[in-house]
Amino acid sequence: MEKDNIYDLAVIGGGISSCVFVSNYLKKGFDGRIAIIENGRNLGGRSSTRISFANKGWKLNHGSPNFNIFNTSHNKLINTFIKELLDLNIIQIDPSEIIELCKDNIHNSEISSVFHRGANYISTTSMSELSQNIITCNNFKNQIDYFFQTLILKLDYEKNQWTLTSKNGIKFKTKFLICASSLLLHKRSLDILNINQIPLRKAIPINKDKKIDKIINLLYEQDYIHRLTFLIYTKSNYSYKDNYKNKYRYFILNNLLQEEYKFERIIFQKQKNNKLGIVLHTKNNEFIKEYFKSINKVRFKEKLIDKFNELFANEKYINKLMEYQDISTMSWRASQPYGSGIPESLQVCEDHNIAFCGDWFDFEGFGRIEGAILSGLKLSNKINSLY
Ligand SMILES: Cc1cc2nc3c(=O)[nH]c(=O)nc-3n(C[C@H](O)[C@H](O)[C@H](O)COP(=O)(O)OP(=O)(O)OC[C@H]3O[C@@H](n4cnc5c(N)ncnc54)[C@H](O)[C@@H]3O)c2cc1C
C-alpha cells in the first residue's frame, strides 16, 4: 500500500464545480495543501474534451460543448465571475450559429433548448482546458496535487479526520472533505462501484448527522438522464456547403424531430487541422439500449450516418457524409440530474467537516454548468466565512 497522502483539503471530483470552488477558495487566501482526486484522465468531468490516442490531433468536446447563463435574478456572484473569465480571455461570448431544426427543413426562429437560452459562452481553448484555466488563474503558490485515474471507493471518518481509499489502494487523509459529485452519496454508487452500501452512509451511520441524513434521503429521489454521444471524425475532404468560419455550429432537433430521428443535438466542431468533428447527442433510452444490444456496432454506426444524411438531405449548409475516419462513443450514465435539487442549506455539514458542490444543488441552472458554477462559488464563500 502507498504512503498516506495528508492534506488540509481533499476534493473528490475535478468537474467544473470543483474547479470553480478551488479557484475561488484560493483567491480568498486559503494557504493549505489541496488534493483534487479525479477518476478521469483530465479535468472537466461532464464538460470535458476527448483527446483521442487513435485519432491524433483531434479535440472534441464530448459532454457539454459550451455553457449558457440565464439567471433571472441577475445574480451578482455569477455575473462577476463570468466577467473575470472574459477579462482573462479564458472564455468568450459564443459567436456560433445555433439552428433549431423542425420538420421539412424549417428553422425555428426562437431556440427552445434550455442549453442555449440567454448568454452563451465558449472556452477559448477546450472544455477540459476551461476547468484547468479556472484553477490556474488563482493557483499561484502551486498548492494543488492532482490525482487522475483515481477512483475513490471508500470513505471513513474518525477523530475529526477523513480517510479516503481509492480503487488502486491509495489512501488520502484530510481535515476537510469536499464531494464535488453526488456519486458517493447516491444509490447509483452501488451499481457503478459494485459495493453494498452508499460510501457516505457507511462513513456516517444514520442518526449521527441530520444534514447528511437529509441529503442522502433527498438524493434517493433524484435521478439522472442517460446520454450517449457519438464522436464522428470526418476526413479532410468533408466541409460545409457554405463558407461558415466559426469553430462551432449547433443543430438542435425540435421535439418532433427528436422523436423521429432519436438525435437531440448535432454539434460541428472545427479542428486546428481544419477537419470537421461532429458530436451527435442522444438521450433516447430505446435508441441507447439498441446501440448497446447491437452485436454489429459498425453496422449500427453506418445506419446512424444514413439517418444523419437523411436529416440533412435538403439542408442548405450541410453536405452528405459519405465516408469518415472513425466514430467513437461516450456513454454518460448520469449526464444530468432531474427531479428536485438539493437545498442550498445542506451544502456544508459542519459537524463532520464535509461539504458538497455540483449541478445537483437547487441553484438557478440546476442540471447545467450555470448551476455547477454557482454551487462552487457559493461553497467557497460559505467555507471561507466558517473556517
Ligand atoms: C452529453 C452532455 C451534454 C451536456 N450539455 C450541456 C450544455 O449544453 N449546457 C450545460 O450547461 N450543461 C450541459 N451538460 C451538463 C453539464 O455538463 C453539467 O451540468 C456540469 O458539467 C456538471 O459539473 P459538475 O462539476 O457538477 O459535475 P461533473 O462534471 O460530473 O464532475 C464530477 C467529477 O467527479 C468525478 N468523480 C465522481 N465520483 C468520483 C470518485 N468516487 N472518485 C473520483 N472521481 C470521482 C467524475 O469523474 C467527474 O469528473 C451536459 C452534460 C452531458 C453529459
Ligand as a Chemical Component Dictionary entry (heavy atoms), coordinates in Angstrom:
data_LIG
# 
_chem_comp.id                   LIG 
_chem_comp.type                 NON-POLYMER 
_chem_comp.pdbx_formal_charge   0 
_chem_comp.three_letter_code    LIG 
# 
loop_
_chem_comp_atom.comp_id 
_chem_comp_atom.atom_id 
_chem_comp_atom.alt_atom_id 
_chem_comp_atom.type_symbol 
_chem_comp_atom.charge 
_chem_comp_atom.model_Cartn_x 
_chem_comp_atom.model_Cartn_y 
_chem_comp_atom.model_Cartn_z 
_chem_comp_atom.pdbx_ordinal 
LIG C1  C1  C 0 -23.574 14.956 -23.095 1  
LIG C2  C2  C 0 -23.805 16.133 -22.157 2  
LIG C3  C3  C 0 -24.196 17.349 -22.681 3  
LIG C4  C4  C 0 -24.411 18.425 -21.836 4  
LIG N1  N1  N 0 -24.725 19.629 -22.375 5  
LIG C5  C5  C 0 -24.809 20.721 -21.584 6  
LIG C6  C6  C 0 -24.969 22.024 -22.137 7  
LIG O1  O1  O 0 -25.059 22.197 -23.345 8  
LIG N2  N2  N 0 -25.026 23.085 -21.269 9  
LIG C7  C7  C 0 -24.904 22.923 -19.912 10 
LIG O2  O2  O 0 -24.952 23.920 -19.172 11 
LIG N3  N3  N 0 -24.748 21.708 -19.372 12 
LIG C8  C8  C 0 -24.678 20.615 -20.158 13 
LIG N4  N4  N 0 -24.473 19.377 -19.609 14 
LIG C9  C9  C 0 -24.437 19.273 -18.147 15 
LIG C10 C10 C 0 -23.093 19.775 -17.629 16 
LIG O3  O3  O 0 -22.053 19.094 -18.288 17 
LIG C11 C11 C 0 -23.032 19.544 -16.120 18 
LIG O4  O4  O 0 -24.092 20.238 -15.501 19 
LIG C12 C12 C 0 -21.724 20.035 -15.479 20 
LIG O5  O5  O 0 -20.601 19.693 -16.251 21 
LIG C13 C13 C 0 -21.647 19.439 -14.083 22 
LIG O6  O6  O 0 -20.424 19.784 -13.459 23 
LIG P1  P1  P 0 -20.102 19.234 -12.015 24 
LIG O7  O7  O 0 -18.803 19.770 -11.607 25 
LIG O8  O8  O 0 -21.285 19.459 -11.133 26 
LIG O9  O9  O 0 -20.038 17.628 -12.161 27 
LIG P2  P2  P 0 -19.126 16.686 -13.035 28 
LIG O10 O10 O 0 -18.698 17.337 -14.281 29 
LIG O11 O11 O 0 -19.862 15.402 -13.150 30 
LIG O12 O12 O 0 -17.823 16.459 -12.132 31 
LIG C14 C14 C 0 -17.741 15.489 -11.136 32 
LIG C15 C15 C 0 -16.429 14.727 -11.317 33 
LIG O13 O13 O 0 -16.257 13.864 -10.198 34 
LIG C16 C16 C 0 -15.625 12.694 -10.638 35 
LIG N5  N5  N 0 -15.934 11.673 -9.636  36 
LIG C17 C17 C 0 -17.153 11.291 -9.189  37 
LIG N6  N6  N 0 -17.042 10.360 -8.226  38 
LIG C18 C18 C 0 -15.718 10.145 -8.072  39 
LIG C19 C19 C 0 -14.989 9.276  -7.228  40 
LIG N7  N7  N 0 -15.597 8.462  -6.372  41 
LIG N8  N8  N 0 -13.634 9.296  -7.313  42 
LIG C20 C20 C 0 -13.005 10.121 -8.188  43 
LIG N9  N9  N 0 -13.661 10.976 -9.005  44 
LIG C21 C21 C 0 -14.996 10.976 -8.947  45 
LIG C22 C22 C 0 -16.247 12.423 -12.000 46 
LIG O14 O14 O 0 -15.371 11.631 -12.788 47 
LIG C23 C23 C 0 -16.411 13.841 -12.549 48 
LIG O15 O15 O 0 -15.303 14.215 -13.348 49 
LIG C24 C24 C 0 -24.247 18.279 -20.433 50 
LIG C25 C25 C 0 -23.840 17.049 -19.913 51 
LIG C26 C26 C 0 -23.601 15.986 -20.768 52 
LIG C27 C27 C 0 -23.099 14.690 -20.197 53 
# 
loop_
_chem_comp_bond.comp_id 
_chem_comp_bond.atom_id_1 
_chem_comp_bond.atom_id_2 
_chem_comp_bond.value_order 
_chem_comp_bond.pdbx_ordinal 
LIG C1  C2  SING 1  
LIG C2  C3  SING 2  
LIG C2  C26 DOUB 3  
LIG C3  C4  DOUB 4  
LIG C4  N1  SING 5  
LIG C4  C24 SING 6  
LIG N1  C5  DOUB 7  
LIG C5  C6  SING 8  
LIG C5  C8  SING 9  
LIG C6  O1  DOUB 10 
LIG C6  N2  SING 11 
LIG N2  C7  SING 12 
LIG C7  O2  DOUB 13 
LIG C7  N3  SING 14 
LIG N3  C8  DOUB 15 
LIG C8  N4  SING 16 
LIG N4  C9  SING 17 
LIG N4  C24 SING 18 
LIG C9  C10 SING 19 
LIG C10 O3  SING 20 
LIG C10 C11 SING 21 
LIG C11 O4  SING 22 
LIG C11 C12 SING 23 
LIG C12 O5  SING 24 
LIG C12 C13 SING 25 
LIG C13 O6  SING 26 
LIG O6  P1  SING 27 
LIG P1  O7  DOUB 28 
LIG P1  O8  SING 29 
LIG P1  O9  SING 30 
LIG O9  P2  SING 31 
LIG P2  O10 DOUB 32 
LIG P2  O11 SING 33 
LIG P2  O12 SING 34 
LIG O12 C14 SING 35 
LIG C14 C15 SING 36 
LIG C15 O13 SING 37 
LIG C15 C23 SING 38 
LIG O13 C16 SING 39 
LIG C16 N5  SING 40 
LIG C16 C22 SING 41 
LIG N5  C17 SING 42 
LIG N5  C21 SING 43 
LIG C17 N6  DOUB 44 
LIG N6  C18 SING 45 
LIG C18 C19 SING 46 
LIG C18 C21 DOUB 47 
LIG C19 N7  SING 48 
LIG C19 N8  DOUB 49 
LIG N8  C20 SING 50 
LIG C20 N9  DOUB 51 
LIG N9  C21 SING 52 
LIG C22 O14 SING 53 
LIG C22 C23 SING 54 
LIG C23 O15 SING 55 
LIG C24 C25 DOUB 56 
LIG C25 C26 SING 57 
LIG C26 C27 SING 58 
# 
